[in-house]
Amino acid sequence: MHIQIINFNLDGIGRSEYDQVCDDLAQTFADVPGLISKHWLANDGTNTYGGVYVWESKDAYEAFIASELFAAVGGNPALANVSSLDFDVIEAPTRITRGM
């Protein structure tokens, strides 16, 4: 299992327009090979949005970051200050806390 956290700020679009884009793209993300889940994030107060992606493996994560979908998200002019961080999962305590 591998975790990716993407954050960004909206630039030139509002929350309602962003929510519609999320609704439109949800199935596209659901169809990405190796993606277990994506949790869509929003903090209107700080204009910070993004997602927590749970991947089956680091290989699945690396395939995604090499994809056209990832490039399109990162290159979207309505998203500013895009950051993507990835993390290995520490399995033993994660199992105890029901993360696996």
SEDRENDO-541053 format. One record per residue (C-alpha): residue number from 1; x, y, z. Coordinates in steps of 0.1 Angstrom, whole numbers, plus 5000, padded with zeros to 4 digits. Example, Ala and Ser with C-alpha at 12.3 -4.5 7.8 and 13.67 -1.06 7.14 Angstrom:
2
<pos = 1, c1 = 5123, c2 = 4955, c3 = 5078> $
<pos = 2, c1 = 5137, c2 = 4989, c3 = 5071> $
This chain:
100
<pos = 1, c1 = 5000, c2 = 5000, c3 = 5000> $
<pos = 2, c1 = 5012, c2 = 5035, c3 = 4992> $
<pos = 3, c1 = 4997, c2 = 5070, c3 = 5000> $
<pos = 4, c1 = 4998, c2 = 5101, c3 = 4979> $
<pos = 5, c1 = 4986, c2 = 5135, c3 = 4992> $
<pos = 6, c1 = 4979, c2 = 5163, c3 = 4966> $
<pos = 7, c1 = 4972, c2 = 5199, c3 = 4977> $
<pos = 8, c1 = 4965, c2 = 5230, c3 = 4957> $
<pos = 9, c1 = 4947, c2 = 5264, c3 = 4957> $
<pos = 10, c1 = 4918, c2 = 5273, c3 = 4934> $
<pos = 11, c1 = 4927, c2 = 5302, c3 = 4910> $
<pos = 12, c1 = 4899, c2 = 5318, c3 = 4890> $
<pos = 13, c1 = 4872, c2 = 5293, c3 = 4899> $
<pos = 14, c1 = 4849, c2 = 5291, c3 = 4929> $
<pos = 15, c1 = 4840, c2 = 5262, c3 = 4951> $
<pos = 16, c1 = 4807, c2 = 5253, c3 = 4933> $
<pos = 17, c1 = 4825, c2 = 5252, c3 = 4900> $
<pos = 18, c1 = 4852, c2 = 5231, c3 = 4915> $
<pos = 19, c1 = 4827, c2 = 5207, c3 = 4931> $
<pos = 20, c1 = 4811, c2 = 5202, c3 = 4896> $
<pos = 21, c1 = 4845, c2 = 5193, c3 = 4881> $
<pos = 22, c1 = 4851, c2 = 5168, c3 = 4909> $
<pos = 23, c1 = 4817, c2 = 5152, c3 = 4903> $
<pos = 24, c1 = 4825, c2 = 5150, c3 = 4866> $
<pos = 25, c1 = 4860, c2 = 5134, c3 = 4872> $
<pos = 26, c1 = 4851, c2 = 5110, c3 = 4900> $
<pos = 27, c1 = 4845, c2 = 5080, c3 = 4877> $
<pos = 28, c1 = 4877, c2 = 5088, c3 = 4858> $
<pos = 29, c1 = 4897, c2 = 5085, c3 = 4890> $
<pos = 30, c1 = 4877, c2 = 5054, c3 = 4901> $
<pos = 31, c1 = 4889, c2 = 5037, c3 = 4869> $
<pos = 32, c1 = 4926, c2 = 5043, c3 = 4875> $
<pos = 33, c1 = 4944, c2 = 5010, c3 = 4878> $
<pos = 34, c1 = 4957, c2 = 5003, c3 = 4913> $
<pos = 35, c1 = 4938, c2 = 5031, c3 = 4930> $
<pos = 36, c1 = 4921, c2 = 5017, c3 = 4962> $
<pos = 37, c1 = 4904, c2 = 5050, c3 = 4971> $
<pos = 38, c1 = 4906, c2 = 5088, c3 = 4967> $
<pos = 39, c1 = 4894, c2 = 5111, c3 = 4994> $
<pos = 40, c1 = 4885, c2 = 5145, c3 = 4980> $
<pos = 41, c1 = 4896, c2 = 5173, c3 = 5004> $
<pos = 42, c1 = 4884, c2 = 5209, c3 = 5008> $
<pos = 43, c1 = 4892, c2 = 5237, c3 = 5032> $
<pos = 44, c1 = 4874, c2 = 5268, c3 = 5020> $
<pos = 45, c1 = 4888, c2 = 5290, c3 = 5047> $
<pos = 46, c1 = 4924, c2 = 5285, c3 = 5035> $
<pos = 47, c1 = 4915, c2 = 5279, c3 = 4998> $
<pos = 48, c1 = 4932, c2 = 5246, c3 = 5001> $
<pos = 49, c1 = 4919, c2 = 5215, c3 = 4982> $
<pos = 50, c1 = 4932, c2 = 5182, c3 = 4971> $
<pos = 51, c1 = 4931, c2 = 5145, c3 = 4977> $
<pos = 52, c1 = 4944, c2 = 5116, c3 = 4996> $
<pos = 53, c1 = 4950, c2 = 5087, c3 = 4973> $
<pos = 54, c1 = 4954, c2 = 5051, c3 = 4986> $
<pos = 55, c1 = 4973, c2 = 5030, c3 = 4961> $
<pos = 56, c1 = 4977, c2 = 4992, c3 = 4960> $
<pos = 57, c1 = 5014, c2 = 4996, c3 = 4955> $
<pos = 58, c1 = 5042, c2 = 5021, c3 = 4949> $
<pos = 59, c1 = 5042, c2 = 5008, c3 = 4913> $
<pos = 60, c1 = 5006, c2 = 5018, c3 = 4908> $
<pos = 61, c1 = 5014, c2 = 5053, c3 = 4923> $
<pos = 62, c1 = 5043, c2 = 5057, c3 = 4899> $
<pos = 63, c1 = 5022, c2 = 5046, c3 = 4869> $
<pos = 64, c1 = 4997, c2 = 5073, c3 = 4879> $
<pos = 65, c1 = 5023, c2 = 5101, c3 = 4882> $
<pos = 66, c1 = 5035, c2 = 5092, c3 = 4847> $
<pos = 67, c1 = 5000, c2 = 5093, c3 = 4833> $
<pos = 68, c1 = 4982, c2 = 5119, c3 = 4811> $
<pos = 69, c1 = 4956, c2 = 5123, c3 = 4839> $
<pos = 70, c1 = 4982, c2 = 5134, c3 = 4864> $
<pos = 71, c1 = 4998, c2 = 5157, c3 = 4839> $
<pos = 72, c1 = 4964, c2 = 5173, c3 = 4831> $
<pos = 73, c1 = 4956, c2 = 5179, c3 = 4868> $
<pos = 74, c1 = 4990, c2 = 5194, c3 = 4875> $
<pos = 75, c1 = 4988, c2 = 5216, c3 = 4844> $
<pos = 76, c1 = 4953, c2 = 5229, c3 = 4850> $
<pos = 77, c1 = 4954, c2 = 5267, c3 = 4851> $
<pos = 78, c1 = 4926, c2 = 5268, c3 = 4877> $
<pos = 79, c1 = 4948, c2 = 5250, c3 = 4902> $
<pos = 80, c1 = 4977, c2 = 5269, c3 = 4918> $
<pos = 81, c1 = 5006, c2 = 5258, c3 = 4941> $
<pos = 82, c1 = 5001, c2 = 5221, c3 = 4933> $
<pos = 83, c1 = 5021, c2 = 5198, c3 = 4955> $
<pos = 84, c1 = 5022, c2 = 5160, c3 = 4955> $
<pos = 85, c1 = 5038, c2 = 5140, c3 = 4983> $
<pos = 86, c1 = 5040, c2 = 5102, c3 = 4986> $
<pos = 87, c1 = 5045, c2 = 5080, c3 = 5016> $
<pos = 88, c1 = 5051, c2 = 5043, c3 = 5023> $
<pos = 89, c1 = 5026, c2 = 5029, c3 = 5048> $
<pos = 90, c1 = 5039, c2 = 5015, c3 = 5081> $
<pos = 91, c1 = 5018, c2 = 4983, c3 = 5080> $
<pos = 92, c1 = 5018, c2 = 4969, c3 = 5116> $
<pos = 93, c1 = 5003, c2 = 4999, c3 = 5134> $
<pos = 94, c1 = 4981, c2 = 5008, c3 = 5104> $
<pos = 95, c1 = 4965, c2 = 4973, c3 = 5107> $
<pos = 96, c1 = 4958, c2 = 4980, c3 = 5144> $
<pos = 97, c1 = 4941, c2 = 5013, c3 = 5136> $
<pos = 98, c1 = 4920, c2 = 4997, c3 = 5109> $
<pos = 99, c1 = 4938, c2 = 5014, c3 = 5080> $
<pos = 100, c1 = 4943, c2 = 4981, c3 = 5062> $
